[in-house]
Amino acid sequence: MNDLNTAKTAADKIVNIVVDVRDEVDKVKKALGDYLVPANISLRAEEIAAMNNNFQNITEDSNKINKSFNDFDGDKQVKSSIEETIKKNK
């Protein structure tokens, strides 16, 4: 019977160690939060694609504005005023 108690005590210690390790792993996962690599990579890839689309839209709009400005045949004073406004906003 003594051997059975010794084995039970040893098994209980091992189970307690496993539970403690699992708790520590859970704490690390919680601390990592958004840094979990597989989910994070996928999320960041989507964000980068969206930012790239926004950048392309801004670039296209800027090119259209520049073309319109260059094609402007109006008054020189108006064109000068537009140029000054653009310089101030850069």
PDB file of N, CA, C and O in Angstrom:
ATOM      1  N   MET A   1       0.821  -1.191   0.000  1.00  0.00           N
ATOM      2  CA  MET A   1       0.000   0.000   0.000  1.00  0.00           C
ATOM      3  C   MET A   1       0.866   1.257   0.000  1.00  0.00           C
ATOM      4  O   MET A   1       0.493   2.287  -0.562  1.00  0.00           O
ATOM      5  N   ASN A   2       2.025   1.152   0.639  1.00  0.00           N
ATOM      6  CA  ASN A   2       2.942   2.270   0.721  1.00  0.00           C
ATOM      7  C   ASN A   2       3.410   2.687  -0.676  1.00  0.00           C
ATOM      8  O   ASN A   2       3.548   3.878  -0.954  1.00  0.00           O
ATOM      9  N   ASP A   3       3.652   1.707  -1.555  1.00  0.00           N
ATOM     10  CA  ASP A   3       4.074   2.005  -2.926  1.00  0.00           C
ATOM     11  C   ASP A   3       2.971   2.743  -3.686  1.00  0.00           C
ATOM     12  O   ASP A   3       3.241   3.625  -4.501  1.00  0.00           O
ATOM     13  N   LEU A   4       1.730   2.363  -3.400  1.00  0.00           N
ATOM     14  CA  LEU A   4       0.602   3.029  -4.062  1.00  0.00           C
ATOM     15  C   LEU A   4       0.496   4.476  -3.630  1.00  0.00           C
ATOM     16  O   LEU A   4       0.239   5.346  -4.462  1.00  0.00           O
ATOM     17  N   ASN A   5       0.684   4.752  -2.372  1.00  0.00           N
ATOM     18  CA  ASN A   5       0.639   6.131  -1.868  1.00  0.00           C
ATOM     19  C   ASN A   5       1.790   6.947  -2.444  1.00  0.00           C
ATOM     20  O   ASN A   5       1.613   8.113  -2.796  1.00  0.00           O
ATOM     21  N   THR A   6       2.958   6.342  -2.540  1.00  0.00           N
ATOM     22  CA  THR A   6       4.115   7.031  -3.093  1.00  0.00           C
ATOM     23  C   THR A   6       3.864   7.371  -4.565  1.00  0.00           C
ATOM     24  O   THR A   6       4.178   8.473  -5.014  1.00  0.00           O
ATOM     25  N   ALA A   7       3.300   6.424  -5.307  1.00  0.00           N
ATOM     26  CA  ALA A   7       2.995   6.647  -6.727  1.00  0.00           C
ATOM     27  C   ALA A   7       1.934   7.727  -6.880  1.00  0.00           C
ATOM     28  O   ALA A   7       2.030   8.573  -7.769  1.00  0.00           O
ATOM     29  N   LYS A   8       0.908   7.700  -6.006  1.00  0.00           N
ATOM     30  CA  LYS A   8      -0.144   8.705  -6.069  1.00  0.00           C
ATOM     31  C   LYS A   8       0.433  10.093  -5.777  1.00  0.00           C
ATOM     32  O   LYS A   8       0.084  11.062  -6.450  1.00  0.00           O
ATOM     33  N   THR A   9       1.291  10.189  -4.801  1.00  0.00           N
ATOM     34  CA  THR A   9       1.914  11.462  -4.444  1.00  0.00           C
ATOM     35  C   THR A   9       2.765  11.980  -5.603  1.00  0.00           C
ATOM     36  O   THR A   9       2.733  13.168  -5.925  1.00  0.00           O
ATOM     37  N   ALA A  10       3.525  11.081  -6.227  1.00  0.00           N
ATOM     38  CA  ALA A  10       4.351  11.467  -7.379  1.00  0.00           C
ATOM     39  C   ALA A  10       3.470  11.911  -8.538  1.00  0.00           C
ATOM     40  O   ALA A  10       3.782  12.898  -9.204  1.00  0.00           O
ATOM     41  N   ALA A  11       2.387  11.207  -8.789  1.00  0.00           N
ATOM     42  CA  ALA A  11       1.463  11.561  -9.876  1.00  0.00           C
ATOM     43  C   ALA A  11       0.811  12.909  -9.600  1.00  0.00           C
ATOM     44  O   ALA A  11       0.656  13.717 -10.516  1.00  0.00           O
ATOM     45  N   ASP A  12       0.428  13.163  -8.357  1.00  0.00           N
ATOM     46  CA  ASP A  12      -0.173  14.452  -7.985  1.00  0.00           C
ATOM     47  C   ASP A  12       0.807  15.603  -8.218  1.00  0.00           C
ATOM     48  O   ASP A  12       0.421  16.674  -8.685  1.00  0.00           O
ATOM     49  N   LYS A  13       2.084  15.369  -7.884  1.00  0.00           N
ATOM     50  CA  LYS A  13       3.097  16.400  -8.108  1.00  0.00           C
ATOM     51  C   LYS A  13       3.238  16.704  -9.605  1.00  0.00           C
ATOM     52  O   LYS A  13       3.326  17.862 -10.015  1.00  0.00           O
ATOM     53  N   ILE A  14       3.256  15.640 -10.404  1.00  0.00           N
ATOM     54  CA  ILE A  14       3.381  15.822 -11.865  1.00  0.00           C
ATOM     55  C   ILE A  14       2.168  16.576 -12.405  1.00  0.00           C
ATOM     56  O   ILE A  14       2.322  17.484 -13.222  1.00  0.00           O
ATOM     57  N   VAL A  15       0.972  16.215 -11.963  1.00  0.00           N
ATOM     58  CA  VAL A  15      -0.241  16.905 -12.414  1.00  0.00           C
ATOM     59  C   VAL A  15      -0.197  18.366 -12.011  1.00  0.00           C
ATOM     60  O   VAL A  15      -0.586  19.234 -12.794  1.00  0.00           O
ATOM     61  N   ASN A  16       0.266  18.652 -10.809  1.00  0.00           N
ATOM     62  CA  ASN A  16       0.365  20.044 -10.365  1.00  0.00           C
ATOM     63  C   ASN A  16       1.362  20.825 -11.214  1.00  0.00           C
ATOM     64  O   ASN A  16       1.125  21.985 -11.551  1.00  0.00           O
ATOM     65  N   ILE A  17       2.488  20.180 -11.560  1.00  0.00           N
ATOM     66  CA  ILE A  17       3.471  20.839 -12.427  1.00  0.00           C
ATOM     67  C   ILE A  17       2.861  21.124 -13.792  1.00  0.00           C
ATOM     68  O   ILE A  17       3.044  22.214 -14.335  1.00  0.00           O
ATOM     69  N   VAL A  18       2.137  20.155 -14.355  1.00  0.00           N
ATOM     70  CA  VAL A  18       1.501  20.329 -15.671  1.00  0.00           C
ATOM     71  C   VAL A  18       0.490  21.470 -15.619  1.00  0.00           C
ATOM     72  O   VAL A  18       0.444  22.295 -16.532  1.00  0.00           O
ATOM     73  N   VAL A  19      -0.310  21.527 -14.577  1.00  0.00           N
ATOM     74  CA  VAL A  19      -1.301  22.601 -14.437  1.00  0.00           C
ATOM     75  C   VAL A  19      -0.602  23.952 -14.332  1.00  0.00           C
ATOM     76  O   VAL A  19      -1.039  24.925 -14.946  1.00  0.00           O
ATOM     77  N   ASP A  20       0.485  24.020 -13.554  1.00  0.00           N
ATOM     78  CA  ASP A  20       1.235  25.273 -13.421  1.00  0.00           C
ATOM     79  C   ASP A  20       1.824  25.705 -14.762  1.00  0.00           C
ATOM     80  O   ASP A  20       1.779  26.884 -15.114  1.00  0.00           O
ATOM     81  N   VAL A  21       2.374  24.750 -15.506  1.00  0.00           N
ATOM     82  CA  VAL A  21       2.942  25.064 -16.818  1.00  0.00           C
ATOM     83  C   VAL A  21       1.846  25.566 -17.752  1.00  0.00           C
ATOM     84  O   VAL A  21       2.042  26.549 -18.467  1.00  0.00           O
ATOM     85  N   ARG A  22       0.704  24.902 -17.750  1.00  0.00           N
ATOM     86  CA  ARG A  22      -0.410  25.335 -18.592  1.00  0.00           C
ATOM     87  C   ARG A  22      -0.854  26.746 -18.217  1.00  0.00           C
ATOM     88  O   ARG A  22      -1.146  27.553 -19.100  1.00  0.00           O
ATOM     89  N   ASP A  23      -0.911  27.052 -16.942  1.00  0.00           N
ATOM     90  CA  ASP A  23      -1.271  28.399 -16.493  1.00  0.00           C
ATOM     91  C   ASP A  23      -0.254  29.427 -16.995  1.00  0.00           C
ATOM     92  O   ASP A  23      -0.629  30.518 -17.426  1.00  0.00           O
ATOM     93  N   GLU A  24       1.029  29.077 -16.938  1.00  0.00           N
ATOM     94  CA  GLU A  24       2.072  29.992 -17.420  1.00  0.00           C
ATOM     95  C   GLU A  24       1.951  30.203 -18.935  1.00  0.00           C
ATOM     96  O   GLU A  24       2.114  31.324 -19.418  1.00  0.00           O
ATOM     97  N   VAL A  25       1.669  29.141 -19.676  1.00  0.00           N
ATOM     98  CA  VAL A  25       1.478  29.258 -21.128  1.00  0.00           C
ATOM     99  C   VAL A  25       0.291  30.171 -21.423  1.00  0.00           C
ATOM    100  O   VAL A  25       0.361  31.015 -22.317  1.00  0.00           O
ATOM    101  N   ASP A  26      -0.783  30.005 -20.681  1.00  0.00           N
ATOM    102  CA  ASP A  26      -1.951  30.877 -20.868  1.00  0.00           C
ATOM    103  C   ASP A  26      -1.614  32.338 -20.574  1.00  0.00           C
ATOM    104  O   ASP A  26      -2.076  33.239 -21.274  1.00  0.00           O
ATOM    105  N   LYS A  27      -0.808  32.569 -19.538  1.00  0.00           N
ATOM    106  CA  LYS A  27      -0.394  33.941 -19.213  1.00  0.00           C
ATOM    107  C   LYS A  27       0.430  34.540 -20.348  1.00  0.00           C
ATOM    108  O   LYS A  27       0.249  35.702 -20.711  1.00  0.00           O
ATOM    109  N   VAL A  28       1.339  33.738 -20.905  1.00  0.00           N
ATOM    110  CA  VAL A  28       2.176  34.223 -22.015  1.00  0.00           C
ATOM    111  C   VAL A  28       1.306  34.530 -23.239  1.00  0.00           C
ATOM    112  O   VAL A  28       1.485  35.562 -23.886  1.00  0.00           O
ATOM    113  N   LYS A  29       0.375  33.643 -23.550  1.00  0.00           N
ATOM    114  CA  LYS A  29      -0.523  33.891 -24.692  1.00  0.00           C
ATOM    115  C   LYS A  29      -1.311  35.173 -24.485  1.00  0.00           C
ATOM    116  O   LYS A  29      -1.475  35.969 -25.409  1.00  0.00           O
ATOM    117  N   LYS A  30      -1.798  35.368 -23.267  1.00  0.00           N
ATOM    118  CA  LYS A  30      -2.560  36.582 -22.969  1.00  0.00           C
ATOM    119  C   LYS A  30      -1.671  37.814 -23.092  1.00  0.00           C
ATOM    120  O   LYS A  30      -2.099  38.838 -23.624  1.00  0.00           O
ATOM    121  N   ALA A  31      -0.438  37.721 -22.603  1.00  0.00           N
ATOM    122  CA  ALA A  31       0.486  38.851 -22.680  1.00  0.00           C
ATOM    123  C   ALA A  31       0.844  39.173 -24.126  1.00  0.00           C
ATOM    124  O   ALA A  31       1.017  40.338 -24.484  1.00  0.00           O
ATOM    125  N   LEU A  32       0.955  38.138 -24.953  1.00  0.00           N
ATOM    126  CA  LEU A  32       1.277  38.362 -26.362  1.00  0.00           C
ATOM    127  C   LEU A  32       0.126  39.033 -27.091  1.00  0.00           C
ATOM    128  O   LEU A  32       0.339  39.860 -27.977  1.00  0.00           O
ATOM    129  N   GLY A  33      -1.076  38.680 -26.720  1.00  0.00           N
ATOM    130  CA  GLY A  33      -2.253  39.298 -27.319  1.00  0.00           C
ATOM    131  C   GLY A  33      -2.186  39.350 -28.821  1.00  0.00           C
ATOM    132  O   GLY A  33      -2.270  38.319 -29.488  1.00  0.00           O
ATOM    133  N   ASP A  34      -2.033  40.561 -29.370  1.00  0.00           N
ATOM    134  CA  ASP A  34      -2.066  40.803 -30.810  1.00  0.00           C
ATOM    135  C   ASP A  34      -0.813  40.311 -31.520  1.00  0.00           C
ATOM    136  O   ASP A  34      -0.738  40.357 -32.748  1.00  0.00           O
ATOM    137  N   TYR A  35       0.153  39.848 -30.773  1.00  0.00           N
ATOM    138  CA  TYR A  35       1.416  39.447 -31.380  1.00  0.00           C
ATOM    139  C   TYR A  35       1.460  37.968 -31.769  1.00  0.00           C
ATOM    140  O   TYR A  35       2.511  37.459 -32.157  1.00  0.00           O
ATOM    141  N   LEU A  36       0.345  37.292 -31.669  1.00  0.00           N
ATOM    142  CA  LEU A  36       0.319  35.908 -32.119  1.00  0.00           C
ATOM    143  C   LEU A  36       0.573  35.905 -33.622  1.00  0.00           C
ATOM    144  O   LEU A  36      -0.197  36.490 -34.384  1.00  0.00           O
ATOM    145  N   VAL A  37       1.609  35.273 -34.033  1.00  0.00           N
ATOM    146  CA  VAL A  37       2.156  35.415 -35.378  1.00  0.00           C
ATOM    147  C   VAL A  37       1.178  35.069 -36.506  1.00  0.00           C
ATOM    148  O   VAL A  37       0.967  35.921 -37.369  1.00  0.00           O
ATOM    149  N   PRO A  38       0.575  33.896 -36.560  1.00  0.00           N
ATOM    150  CA  PRO A  38      -0.266  33.582 -37.733  1.00  0.00           C
ATOM    151  C   PRO A  38      -1.427  34.560 -37.925  1.00  0.00           C
ATOM    152  O   PRO A  38      -1.662  35.045 -39.032  1.00  0.00           O
ATOM    153  N   ALA A  39      -2.135  34.838 -36.862  1.00  0.00           N
ATOM    154  CA  ALA A  39      -3.264  35.767 -36.969  1.00  0.00           C
ATOM    155  C   ALA A  39      -2.768  37.167 -37.267  1.00  0.00           C
ATOM    156  O   ALA A  39      -3.383  37.891 -38.051  1.00  0.00           O
ATOM    157  N   ASN A  40      -1.673  37.552 -36.656  1.00  0.00           N
ATOM    158  CA  ASN A  40      -1.122  38.890 -36.826  1.00  0.00           C
ATOM    159  C   ASN A  40      -0.660  39.121 -38.265  1.00  0.00           C
ATOM    160  O   ASN A  40      -0.902  40.188 -38.829  1.00  0.00           O
ATOM    161  N   ILE A  41      -0.003  38.135 -38.857  1.00  0.00           N
ATOM    162  CA  ILE A  41       0.474  38.275 -40.237  1.00  0.00           C
ATOM    163  C   ILE A  41      -0.698  38.478 -41.181  1.00  0.00           C
ATOM    164  O   ILE A  41      -0.655  39.352 -42.048  1.00  0.00           O
ATOM    165  N   SER A  42      -1.725  37.692 -41.024  1.00  0.00           N
ATOM    166  CA  SER A  42      -2.905  37.806 -41.886  1.00  0.00           C
ATOM    167  C   SER A  42      -3.562  39.171 -41.738  1.00  0.00           C
ATOM    168  O   SER A  42      -3.922  39.806 -42.729  1.00  0.00           O
ATOM    169  N   LEU A  43      -3.714  39.613 -40.503  1.00  0.00           N
ATOM    170  CA  LEU A  43      -4.336  40.910 -40.241  1.00  0.00           C
ATOM    171  C   LEU A  43      -3.495  42.040 -40.822  1.00  0.00           C
ATOM    172  O   LEU A  43      -4.031  42.943 -41.463  1.00  0.00           O
ATOM    173  N   ARG A  44      -2.192  41.999 -40.606  1.00  0.00           N
ATOM    174  CA  ARG A  44      -1.312  43.060 -41.113  1.00  0.00           C
ATOM    175  C   ARG A  44      -1.278  43.074 -42.637  1.00  0.00           C
ATOM    176  O   ARG A  44      -1.190  44.144 -43.239  1.00  0.00           O
ATOM    177  N   ALA A  45      -1.347  41.901 -43.271  1.00  0.00           N
ATOM    178  CA  ALA A  45      -1.370  41.841 -44.733  1.00  0.00           C
ATOM    179  C   ALA A  45      -2.609  42.552 -45.278  1.00  0.00           C
ATOM    180  O   ALA A  45      -2.532  43.271 -46.275  1.00  0.00           O
ATOM    181  N   GLU A  46      -3.737  42.349 -44.625  1.00  0.00           N
ATOM    182  CA  GLU A  46      -4.977  43.023 -45.045  1.00  0.00           C
ATOM    183  C   GLU A  46      -4.859  44.533 -44.842  1.00  0.00           C
ATOM    184  O   GLU A  46      -5.291  45.312 -45.693  1.00  0.00           O
ATOM    185  N   GLU A  47      -4.280  44.942 -43.724  1.00  0.00           N
ATOM    186  CA  GLU A  47      -4.112  46.376 -43.459  1.00  0.00           C
ATOM    187  C   GLU A  47      -3.172  47.022 -44.472  1.00  0.00           C
ATOM    188  O   GLU A  47      -3.414  48.141 -44.926  1.00  0.00           O
ATOM    189  N   ILE A  48      -2.096  46.312 -44.825  1.00  0.00           N
ATOM    190  CA  ILE A  48      -1.151  46.846 -45.806  1.00  0.00           C
ATOM    191  C   ILE A  48      -1.818  46.975 -47.171  1.00  0.00           C
ATOM    192  O   ILE A  48      -1.605  47.966 -47.868  1.00  0.00           O
ATOM    193  N   ALA A  49      -2.616  45.995 -47.558  1.00  0.00           N
ATOM    194  CA  ALA A  49      -3.320  46.061 -48.837  1.00  0.00           C
ATOM    195  C   ALA A  49      -4.283  47.248 -48.862  1.00  0.00           C
ATOM    196  O   ALA A  49      -4.376  47.951 -49.868  1.00  0.00           O
ATOM    197  N   ALA A  50      -4.995  47.472 -47.765  1.00  0.00           N
ATOM    198  CA  ALA A  50      -5.928  48.603 -47.691  1.00  0.00           C
ATOM    199  C   ALA A  50      -5.172  49.931 -47.751  1.00  0.00           C
ATOM    200  O   ALA A  50      -5.608  50.864 -48.426  1.00  0.00           O
ATOM    201  N   MET A  51      -4.041  50.017 -47.047  1.00  0.00           N
ATOM    202  CA  MET A  51      -3.249  51.247 -47.080  1.00  0.00           C
ATOM    203  C   MET A  51      -2.685  51.494 -48.479  1.00  0.00           C
ATOM    204  O   MET A  51      -2.612  52.636 -48.931  1.00  0.00           O
ATOM    205  N   ASN A  52      -2.291  50.427 -49.156  1.00  0.00           N
ATOM    206  CA  ASN A  52      -1.778  50.552 -50.513  1.00  0.00           C
ATOM    207  C   ASN A  52      -2.861  51.080 -51.447  1.00  0.00           C
ATOM    208  O   ASN A  52      -2.592  51.932 -52.294  1.00  0.00           O
ATOM    209  N   ASN A  53      -4.080  50.578 -51.297  1.00  0.00           N
ATOM    210  CA  ASN A  53      -5.200  51.080 -52.109  1.00  0.00           C
ATOM    211  C   ASN A  53      -5.441  52.559 -51.841  1.00  0.00           C
ATOM    212  O   ASN A  53      -5.650  53.337 -52.772  1.00  0.00           O
ATOM    213  N   ASN A  54      -5.411  52.945 -50.573  1.00  0.00           N
ATOM    214  CA  ASN A  54      -5.598  54.359 -50.226  1.00  0.00           C
ATOM    215  C   ASN A  54      -4.491  55.222 -50.821  1.00  0.00           C
ATOM    216  O   ASN A  54      -4.754  56.310 -51.334  1.00  0.00           O
ATOM    217  N   PHE A  55      -3.250  54.736 -50.753  1.00  0.00           N
ATOM    218  CA  PHE A  55      -2.127  55.475 -51.302  1.00  0.00           C
ATOM    219  C   PHE A  55      -2.285  55.638 -52.812  1.00  0.00           C
ATOM    220  O   PHE A  55      -2.018  56.710 -53.355  1.00  0.00           O
ATOM    221  N   GLN A  56      -2.718  54.577 -53.485  1.00  0.00           N
ATOM    222  CA  GLN A  56      -2.933  54.664 -54.935  1.00  0.00           C
ATOM    223  C   GLN A  56      -4.019  55.686 -55.272  1.00  0.00           C
ATOM    224  O   GLN A  56      -3.885  56.447 -56.230  1.00  0.00           O
ATOM    225  N   ASN A  57      -5.093  55.700 -54.484  1.00  0.00           N
ATOM    226  CA  ASN A  57      -6.167  56.673 -54.708  1.00  0.00           C
ATOM    227  C   ASN A  57      -5.668  58.100 -54.513  1.00  0.00           C
ATOM    228  O   ASN A  57      -5.997  58.993 -55.295  1.00  0.00           O
ATOM    229  N   ILE A  58      -4.879  58.308 -53.474  1.00  0.00           N
ATOM    230  CA  ILE A  58      -4.333  59.644 -53.210  1.00  0.00           C
ATOM    231  C   ILE A  58      -3.405  60.069 -54.338  1.00  0.00           C
ATOM    232  O   ILE A  58      -3.438  61.218 -54.779  1.00  0.00           O
ATOM    233  N   THR A  59      -2.570  59.132 -54.806  1.00  0.00           N
ATOM    234  CA  THR A  59      -1.646  59.430 -55.904  1.00  0.00           C
ATOM    235  C   THR A  59      -2.414  59.792 -57.173  1.00  0.00           C
ATOM    236  O   THR A  59      -2.068  60.752 -57.862  1.00  0.00           O
ATOM    237  N   GLU A  60      -3.455  59.023 -57.478  1.00  0.00           N
ATOM    238  CA  GLU A  60      -4.272  59.320 -58.666  1.00  0.00           C
ATOM    239  C   GLU A  60      -4.935  60.690 -58.540  1.00  0.00           C
ATOM    240  O   GLU A  60      -4.939  61.469 -59.493  1.00  0.00           O
ATOM    241  N   ASP A  61      -5.491  60.981 -57.373  1.00  0.00           N
ATOM    242  CA  ASP A  61      -6.128  62.283 -57.160  1.00  0.00           C
ATOM    243  C   ASP A  61      -5.111  63.416 -57.309  1.00  0.00           C
ATOM    244  O   ASP A  61      -5.396  64.444 -57.923  1.00  0.00           O
ATOM    245  N   SER A  62      -3.930  63.212 -56.743  1.00  0.00           N
ATOM    246  CA  SER A  62      -2.888  64.220 -56.848  1.00  0.00           C
ATOM    247  C   SER A  62      -2.490  64.446 -58.305  1.00  0.00           C
ATOM    248  O   SER A  62      -2.303  65.584 -58.734  1.00  0.00           O
ATOM    249  N   ASN A  63      -2.363  63.371 -59.051  1.00  0.00           N
ATOM    250  CA  ASN A  63      -2.012  63.495 -60.470  1.00  0.00           C
ATOM    251  C   ASN A  63      -3.100  64.236 -61.252  1.00  0.00           C
ATOM    252  O   ASN A  63      -2.806  65.044 -62.133  1.00  0.00           O
ATOM    253  N   LYS A  64      -4.348  63.951 -60.918  1.00  0.00           N
ATOM    254  CA  LYS A  64      -5.456  64.651 -61.585  1.00  0.00           C
ATOM    255  C   LYS A  64      -5.427  66.146 -61.275  1.00  0.00           C
ATOM    256  O   LYS A  64      -5.630  66.981 -62.156  1.00  0.00           O
ATOM    257  N   ILE A  65      -5.170  66.469 -60.005  1.00  0.00           N
ATOM    258  CA  ILE A  65      -5.111  67.885 -59.608  1.00  0.00           C
ATOM    259  C   ILE A  65      -3.968  68.579 -60.331  1.00  0.00           C
ATOM    260  O   ILE A  65      -4.134  69.682 -60.853  1.00  0.00           O
ATOM    261  N   ASN A  66      -2.796  67.927 -60.360  1.00  0.00           N
ATOM    262  CA  ASN A  66      -1.648  68.527 -61.053  1.00  0.00           C
ATOM    263  C   ASN A  66      -1.932  68.722 -62.539  1.00  0.00           C
ATOM    264  O   ASN A  66      -1.570  69.750 -63.111  1.00  0.00           O
ATOM    265  N   LYS A  67      -2.578  67.741 -63.166  1.00  0.00           N
ATOM    266  CA  LYS A  67      -2.903  67.870 -64.593  1.00  0.00           C
ATOM    267  C   LYS A  67      -3.886  69.010 -64.807  1.00  0.00           C
ATOM    268  O   LYS A  67      -3.729  69.808 -65.731  1.00  0.00           O
ATOM    269  N   SER A  68      -4.896  69.085 -63.954  1.00  0.00           N
ATOM    270  CA  SER A  68      -5.868  70.178 -64.072  1.00  0.00           C
ATOM    271  C   SER A  68      -5.179  71.525 -63.894  1.00  0.00           C
ATOM    272  O   SER A  68      -5.469  72.478 -64.617  1.00  0.00           O
ATOM    273  N   PHE A  69      -4.275  71.602 -62.940  1.00  0.00           N
ATOM    274  CA  PHE A  69      -3.564  72.847 -62.698  1.00  0.00           C
ATOM    275  C   PHE A  69      -2.709  73.220 -63.915  1.00  0.00           C
ATOM    276  O   PHE A  69      -2.697  74.371 -64.351  1.00  0.00           O
ATOM    277  N   ASN A  70      -2.001  72.232 -64.450  1.00  0.00           N
ATOM    278  CA  ASN A  70      -1.142  72.498 -65.603  1.00  0.00           C
ATOM    279  C   ASN A  70      -1.947  72.859 -66.852  1.00  0.00           C
ATOM    280  O   ASN A  70      -1.470  73.603 -67.710  1.00  0.00           O
ATOM    281  N   ASP A  71      -3.169  72.328 -66.950  1.00  0.00           N
ATOM    282  CA  ASP A  71      -4.023  72.618 -68.103  1.00  0.00           C
ATOM    283  C   ASP A  71      -4.818  73.909 -67.930  1.00  0.00           C
ATOM    284  O   ASP A  71      -5.521  74.331 -68.848  1.00  0.00           O
ATOM    285  N   PHE A  72      -4.712  74.535 -66.763  1.00  0.00           N
ATOM    286  CA  PHE A  72      -5.504  75.724 -66.454  1.00  0.00           C
ATOM    287  C   PHE A  72      -5.091  76.893 -67.368  1.00  0.00           C
ATOM    288  O   PHE A  72      -3.916  77.256 -67.435  1.00  0.00           O
ATOM    289  N   ASP A  73      -6.067  77.466 -68.061  1.00  0.00           N
ATOM    290  CA  ASP A  73      -5.811  78.572 -68.981  1.00  0.00           C
ATOM    291  C   ASP A  73      -6.329  79.899 -68.446  1.00  0.00           C
ATOM    292  O   ASP A  73      -6.422  80.879 -69.185  1.00  0.00           O
ATOM    293  N   GLY A  74      -6.668  79.927 -67.158  1.00  0.00           N
ATOM    294  CA  GLY A  74      -7.279  81.120 -66.597  1.00  0.00           C
ATOM    295  C   GLY A  74      -6.289  82.222 -66.316  1.00  0.00           C
ATOM    296  O   GLY A  74      -5.152  82.205 -66.787  1.00  0.00           O
ATOM    297  N   ASP A  75      -6.737  83.154 -65.561  1.00  0.00           N
ATOM    298  CA  ASP A  75      -5.993  84.349 -65.181  1.00  0.00           C
ATOM    299  C   ASP A  75      -4.685  83.970 -64.466  1.00  0.00           C
ATOM    300  O   ASP A  75      -4.677  83.063 -63.633  1.00  0.00           O
ATOM    301  N   LYS A  76      -3.586  84.657 -64.786  1.00  0.00           N
ATOM    302  CA  LYS A  76      -2.286  84.380 -64.173  1.00  0.00           C
ATOM    303  C   LYS A  76      -2.317  84.621 -62.669  1.00  0.00           C
ATOM    304  O   LYS A  76      -1.648  83.921 -61.908  1.00  0.00           O
ATOM    305  N   GLN A  77      -3.094  85.610 -62.244  1.00  0.00           N
ATOM    306  CA  GLN A  77      -3.180  85.918 -60.812  1.00  0.00           C
ATOM    307  C   GLN A  77      -3.851  84.748 -60.066  1.00  0.00           C
ATOM    308  O   GLN A  77      -3.440  84.382 -58.965  1.00  0.00           O
ATOM    309  N   VAL A  78      -4.892  84.174 -60.690  1.00  0.00           N
ATOM    310  CA  VAL A  78      -5.583  83.038 -60.073  1.00  0.00           C
ATOM    311  C   VAL A  78      -4.626  81.852 -59.992  1.00  0.00           C
ATOM    312  O   VAL A  78      -4.556  81.175 -58.966  1.00  0.00           O
ATOM    313  N   LYS A  79      -3.893  81.601 -61.071  1.00  0.00           N
ATOM    314  CA  LYS A  79      -2.948  80.488 -61.101  1.00  0.00           C
ATOM    315  C   LYS A  79      -1.854  80.707 -60.044  1.00  0.00           C
ATOM    316  O   LYS A  79      -1.445  79.757 -59.377  1.00  0.00           O
ATOM    317  N   SER A  80      -1.388  81.929 -59.889  1.00  0.00           N
ATOM    318  CA  SER A  80      -0.381  82.252 -58.895  1.00  0.00           C
ATOM    319  C   SER A  80      -0.915  82.006 -57.491  1.00  0.00           C
ATOM    320  O   SER A  80      -0.198  81.496 -56.630  1.00  0.00           O
ATOM    321  N   SER A  81      -2.156  82.363 -57.263  1.00  0.00           N
ATOM    322  CA  SER A  81      -2.793  82.149 -55.964  1.00  0.00           C
ATOM    323  C   SER A  81      -2.911  80.653 -55.665  1.00  0.00           C
ATOM    324  O   SER A  81      -2.697  80.220 -54.533  1.00  0.00           O
ATOM    325  N   ILE A  82      -3.251  79.878 -56.683  1.00  0.00           N
ATOM    326  CA  ILE A  82      -3.353  78.421 -56.511  1.00  0.00           C
ATOM    327  C   ILE A  82      -1.982  77.843 -56.174  1.00  0.00           C
ATOM    328  O   ILE A  82      -1.862  77.005 -55.281  1.00  0.00           O
ATOM    329  N   GLU A  83      -0.946  78.290 -56.890  1.00  0.00           N
ATOM    330  CA  GLU A  83       0.413  77.803 -56.623  1.00  0.00           C
ATOM    331  C   GLU A  83       0.830  78.095 -55.180  1.00  0.00           C
ATOM    332  O   GLU A  83       1.434  77.250 -54.518  1.00  0.00           O
ATOM    333  N   GLU A  84       0.510  79.272 -54.710  1.00  0.00           N
ATOM    334  CA  GLU A  84       0.866  79.643 -53.352  1.00  0.00           C
ATOM    335  C   GLU A  84       0.138  78.792 -52.333  1.00  0.00           C
ATOM    336  O   GLU A  84       0.726  78.395 -51.327  1.00  0.00           O
ATOM    337  N   THR A  85      -1.122  78.506 -52.573  1.00  0.00           N
ATOM    338  CA  THR A  85      -1.909  77.666 -51.686  1.00  0.00           C
ATOM    339  C   THR A  85      -1.330  76.257 -51.628  1.00  0.00           C
ATOM    340  O   THR A  85      -1.261  75.645 -50.563  1.00  0.00           O
ATOM    341  N   ILE A  86      -0.914  75.751 -52.789  1.00  0.00           N
ATOM    342  CA  ILE A  86      -0.326  74.403 -52.831  1.00  0.00           C
ATOM    343  C   ILE A  86       0.974  74.378 -52.043  1.00  0.00           C
ATOM    344  O   ILE A  86       1.227  73.431 -51.298  1.00  0.00           O
ATOM    345  N   LYS A  87       1.798  75.402 -52.195  1.00  0.00           N
ATOM    346  CA  LYS A  87       3.075  75.449 -51.466  1.00  0.00           C
ATOM    347  C   LYS A  87       2.851  75.472 -49.958  1.00  0.00           C
ATOM    348  O   LYS A  87       3.586  74.825 -49.212  1.00  0.00           O
ATOM    349  N   LYS A  88       1.846  76.209 -49.509  1.00  0.00           N
ATOM    350  CA  LYS A  88       1.557  76.314 -48.085  1.00  0.00           C
ATOM    351  C   LYS A  88       1.102  74.972 -47.503  1.00  0.00           C
ATOM    352  O   LYS A  88       1.355  74.677 -46.335  1.00  0.00           O
ATOM    353  N   ASN A  89       0.425  74.160 -48.333  1.00  0.00           N
ATOM    354  CA  ASN A  89      -0.153  72.907 -47.850  1.00  0.00           C
ATOM    355  C   ASN A  89       0.761  71.710 -48.023  1.00  0.00           C
ATOM    356  O   ASN A  89       0.353  70.586 -47.731  1.00  0.00           O
ATOM    357  N   LYS A  90       1.984  71.913 -48.487  1.00  0.00           N
ATOM    358  CA  LYS A  90       2.913  70.782 -48.637  1.00  0.00           C
ATOM    359  C   LYS A  90       3.567  70.464 -47.328  1.00  0.00           C
ATOM    360  O   LYS A  90       4.381  69.544 -47.252  1.00  0.00           O
TER     361      LYS A  90
END
